[in-house]
Amino acid sequence: MMSAVLIALPVSRIVGLALGAVIIAAAVLTVLRHREFTHLVPLSVFVAVIALAEISF
């Protein structure tokens, strides 16, 4: 939730995107560790959205 608030505010957008990337990276590593590969699809969508937000900024 904090990441979404930080992304929404223009002043702290970079910090919010970095925090969101760290959270998603931890989730991807957890999914890979537990070999739940079907859960990678939604996570890859979040990775793509964060990447697009970073490029558009």
N, C-alpha and C positions, 0 to 999 in steps of 0.2 A: 504494500500500500504506500509506503514511504517513497518508493521509487517512482510510482505513478504521480505522486504529488510533486516530486522534484522535476520530473520530465514536463509536467504541465506548466511550471513556472519558468519563464524565459531566462531568468537570471541563473537558475541552478540546473538548467537542462543537461549540461555536460556531466555533472555529478550524477544526476538521475540516470542517464544512459549508461554510465560506468557501473553504477550500482545494479542496474537491471542486467547488464552483461555478466557481472559476477554471479548474480543469483541464478541466471539461466545456465551458466557454465557449471555451477555446482549441481544443478538439477540434471544436466546431461551426464556428468561424471557419475552421479548416483545411479541413474538409469543404466548406464553402461556397466557399472560394477555389479548390479543385480541382474544383469542380462534380460531386462525387460524391453526388448527392442521395439515393441509395438508402441511404446510411449515416446519414442523419439520423434514421431511425426508432429505432434503438437509442439514439442520443444523446438523443432526446426522452423516452425512458423514464427515462433517468438524471436528466434535468432534472426530470421529474415526481416521482421518488422523493426527490430532494434538496429539492424544494419541500414535499412532504408531511412530510419529516423536520423541516424548519424550522418548519412550521406546528404540528406536534405538540409541539415543544419550547416 
